[in-house]
Amino acid sequence: MKFTSPSQIEVLVQIKTHPFQATSFYLNTDKSQQPLKAINAAYKALLNQARLEVEQKNLPKEVKKSLSDDLEKISQFCTQRLNSWKAPGLALFSCSGQNFWQELELPHGPRNRIVQDFDFYTRPLSAILEKFKKLCAFLIKRKEARWYEIYMGEIRLLDSLTSDVPKKVKMGGFEGYESKRIERHIEAHLLEHFKKSAQKTFEILKQNHFDWLFVGCDDQFYPQLEPLFHSYVKEKLKGRIKARPGTEESKILKECLELEEKLKKKEEEELVKKFVSELERGGRAVSGLSDTLRKINSYEVQNLLITHNFSKPGKVCPQCHALYLNEDLCPSCQVKTELTADIVDEAIELALNKNIPVFQITPPSRLEHYGNIGAFLKYKSQ
């Protein structure tokens, strides 16, 4: 199954494996970056290490058996399927004790890792969703317009439009009046073509909920086209591309992904700059893992910023689900906390459950100097 939607993360988050534990397996299977031999060596090393850790864990016999069975299923899957695996990334989720198994094709190679914990480790999936915007490429020339969807590294044609716009011709006539009349006629047809295309662009964006719009249009026509866009379209418009109707889809995809990467990097830099400024003037921001967790627990966080792949072990209260770095006893519930392999992942899931936007920042960035994690707050920190 291809990974394409936040709902797939929600399904995994909602699954409760108690009294057993969950196994999450991620593997970079991008054969354009590494040979199959290296991929096979990587998954075997992960599994060997995980088997040793399972043996060392002080767990009930049935829980350990479930974890061991998970590793065996993953091993069998990799042995049988990796040779023919086409996607750049692989994610497997298993809880043998609950008879659960899920495999996902990832559009981007994740960091290789196995996590065995009380919940499925979904942070890499959230990072992939954030990495890929849902793009619309609108390409137009004199008689033709096309709309493409670009998402998760793939492209598909959504719609096309052909208009009857006469070619430019040179005519004589008394003092050029005939030429001017024909020119006005052609311009009227061309304007109508632009109006229809602009309206269809609005309809397509509304219907498909695109994040960004890229436009491919000749410079001579763009001043006529741009004023025809609805305000909603103008809000989504993020840049212009060289592609035109008739450009190969592979070239359209490549150009759009390169522009998307450039724009996302700029967005991240501006966000971190704003965060650091807010933090240094003592405004509505907090940094560092301990303080950020405290603000998440008290429902004060407005936006969460995390360096991509930053992780730390921590503690979770099994009763109120509050997050801590080192607390053995939950201060609120006076209940013994439980160890979790990655408290940062727990913070991301808790934030997403509370509809708090999470921004995973690509290193290097200034966020690393402030503990790799921070948050914009609803009100000034005390």
N, C-alpha and C positions, 0 to 999 in steps of 0.2 A: 504494500500500500504506500502511495506517495504521501509525504508530509506536505500539506498545503493550507492548513487552517488552524486557528486558535482553538477551535472546538476539540481537536485531537489532543491538545494539551489538557484541556478541561476534563476530558474523559479519564486520562491517566491520573490527574490530581485527585479526582473524586473516588478513585478505587482504593479501598481500605484492605490491606493485606494482613492485618492483625488476626491471629497471633503470630503469623509468619512474617518474613521480611521480603522486600522487593529487590529485584536485581535489574539494574539499568546498564546497558552496554552500548558504548559509542565507538565507532571505528571510521577513520578516514580511509575511504576506498577509492579515492581519486587516482585512477591509473595514468592520468596525464602528468601527475606530479611524482609518482613513485611506482616501481615495478610491483607486480603481483607477489613476488617473492618477499618483498619488504612488508607488504600488507599481511601476508600469512604469518611472518615472523612476529609482527606486532600483536596480532590477536592471540597467538599462542603464549607470548610473554605475559599478556594481561591475564589470561586464564590461569596460568601457572601461579602467578602471584596471588590471585584471588582464592585459589584452592588452599594455599598455605594460610591465608588469613582466616578462612572459614574454619580450618582445623584448630587454629589458636583461639577462636572465639569461645567464650563461656556462654553457650546457649543450650536450650533444651534440644534433645536428640531430634525431634521431628522438625524443628526450625532449621537445624544444621543440614538435615537431609534435604529439605526443600531448597536451600541455597546451593547445595552441591548438585542437585538435579538441574537447577537453573543453569549452572555452569556447563553441565554436560549437554544440555539442549543447545546452548549457544555454540559449543564446540562442534556439534553435529551440523548445525546450520552453516557455520563458516566453512567446514570441510566440504559440504555438498554444494554450496551456493556461491561462494566468493569468486570462483573462476568465471562465472557468467554474470556476475553482478555489474550492472551498468551505471548505477547512480554514484555520485562523488562521495556520498556518505551513507552510513548504515547505523540504525538505532534498533536495539532489541530490548524488550521489556518482558520480564518473566517473574511469575510467582507460582512455582510448581505446587505449593501447598494449597493454593486457591485455584489451581488449574487455569492460570491466566498466561497468555502469550500474545505479544504484539510485535510486529516488525514494521519498520518504516524506512522508505527510501528518502534520503536527505539530499537536497539540491546543493549542499555545501559541505565540505569535509570538516567534521568536528574534531576536537582534541580526543585522542584515544584514551578511553578510561572505562573502568567498571566501578559502579557504586552499588553497594548492598546496604540498604537502610530500611527504615520503616515505611517510607514512601518512595514512589518512583522519582528519579532525578530528571527533571524536565527543563532545567535551566538552559542547556544547549539548544533546545527546541525554541525557547523564547528568544534566544539570541539570533537564531536563524530567521524567525519571523520579523524581528526588528531590522535585520540586515536587508531584507528584500521588501522594498516598497511595491505597491501595486501600480504599475505604470500604464499610461495610455500614450501611444505614439500616433499622432495625427499628421498624415502626410498628404500634401495637396499640390497640384499643379493646374494648368489652365482648364483641363476638361475632366480631371479625375481626382478623387480623394479616397483615402483609405485610413482605416482605424485599426490599430493592433493593440492587443493586451500583452504586456510583458510582466511576468510574475514568476518567482522562484526559478529564475534562469531559463525560462521557456517563453516562446512567443507564439501567438495565434492570431489569425485575421478575424476581426470582429464584424466589420462591415465595409462596404465600398459604395461609391457614388460616381456616376458618370453623367456629365452635363453636355448639352449641345452648344458649345461655344465656338462660333465661327473663327476660322484662321484670319490672321491679319492679311489684308490685301491692299495693294496700291491702286487707286483709281484716280482718274483725271477729273473732268467736269469743270464748269465755269468757276474760275478762281479757287479751285480746290474744294468747293462746297460739297460736292458728291463724296469726296474722300472723307471730309469731316463727318458727314451724315453716317457713313458706313462705320467710321471709327466709334461714334457714339453708340451705334447699334451693337457693335462688338463689346464695348465697355459695359453696356446694360446687361448683356448675357453673362459676362464675366462676373459682374457684381452679384447677379442672381445666384450664380454657382457658389460664390463665397458665402452668401447669406444662408443658402441651404446647408452648406458644409458646417458653418458656425452653429446653426441650430441643431444639427445632428450631433455635433460634438458635445453640446450641452446635454442632450438626451442620453448619450452614451455614458458620459461621466456620472450623471445622476443615477442611471440604472445600475451601473457596475461598481459604484463607490470607489473610484480610483483615488490614490493618494496624490499622484503627480501627473502632469501632462507635458509631453514634449512635442514640439511642432516642427515639421519639416516643410519649409516653404521658401520659394525664391525671394531674394531681397526686394525685387521690384514689385512683388505682390503683397508683401507683409503689411505695409502701411494701410492698404485697403482692407485686409482681412482682420487685423487685430482689433480695430474699433467695433467690429461686429460681434465679438465674443461677449457672452453674458458675464456678469460680474462673478458668478460662481466659477465659470471657466477660467477667468483671469486669476482667481485665487489659487487654482490648481496648476496654472502654467508656471513651469520652473525653468524652461530653457528651450533653445532651438537646436535642431540637429541637421545634418547634411543630407540625410536620407530623403528620398522622394518616392511617390508611387512608382513601382517597378523595380526598386532596389531589392536585392536578395534579402530574404528574411534573416539569414545568418548575420549579414552586415548591419541590418537594423538593430538586431538584438545586441550585438557587440557594442555599437555606438551608444545605445541607450544605457547599457549596464556600466559603461565607462563614465558617462555623465552622471548617472545615479551615484556611483562611488565617490566622485568628486564633490557632488552636492552634499552627500551625507557627511563626508569628512569636514566640510565647511560648517555644517549645522552643529556637529559635535564640538568643534573648536569654539564656536560662538556660545554654546550652552555652558561649556566648562568655564569660559571667560566670565560669563554672567554669574555663575556659581561662586567662583573665587572672589569676584568683586563683592558679592553679597556677604560672603563669609568674612572677608577681611575688614569690612566696615561694621561688623557686628549685627548684621541684619537677619533676615528670616532664612537662615541656613545653618546646617550643622555638618561636621565632618568626622571621620573616624568610625570604626565599626561599632564600638561600645556605645557611643553617643547616638549614632544613627539607629541602632536597635532599640535604644530606650525611647526615641521619638516615634518609631514604628509602633511599639507597644502602647504608647499613649495616644495613638491616632492623630498625631500632629504633622505627619508627612504629607506634602503635596505632590512632590516629584522625587524619584529616587535615581541617583547616578552611581554607576558601578563600573570599575575597570573590567573589561572583558576578560573572563577566565580567572578573576580574583576569587579565591576561596579560603575558608577557614573552618575548622571544626568548632562546634559550640554546643549549647544546651537548649532544649525546648521543654516548656511545661506541658505535660500531657493533658492537663485539665483546661487551662485557659489559652494554651498555644502561644504564650509569650516567648520571646526569643532572648537568649543571653549568651554571653561569651563564656563565663566561668561559674555562674551561680549553681550551686548544688541543690539549693532549695528555692523554689519560686517565692519571691517576697510577697506576692499577692495572695497566692493560694496555700502557701506553706506545704506544697507538694514537692516531692523529689523530682528534679528535672531529669530528662533523658538525653544521652549523648547523641548528636547528629553529625554525620560526616562532613556536611557543608552548611554552616549556618547562613552563609550568603544566599545559597539556593533557597533556604527556608524563607529568608527575608523577601526574595523576589516573588515566591509563590504567595506569601501573605499579602504583599503589595498588590499583586494582580487580582487576588480575591477581593480586595478592598477598592478595586478600580483606580489604583494609584499608578500613573504612568512610570514605567521603568526604562531608563536609558543606559544601555551598556556601551561604554566608551572604549573605542579602539586605542590601545597604547601605541606609542608613548603619548601621554597628555599630562597636563598640570594636575589632574586628579590624583595621580600617583603620589604627589608630594603631600596630599591631605588624607592619606590612609586608604586610597583606592576606592573609597565609598563616601557618599555624602547625600544630603537631601535638602531640597527647598521645603520650607515649613509654612504651615498655614498662618502662623503668627510668630512674632519675634521670640527667639529662644531665651529662656530665663537662666 
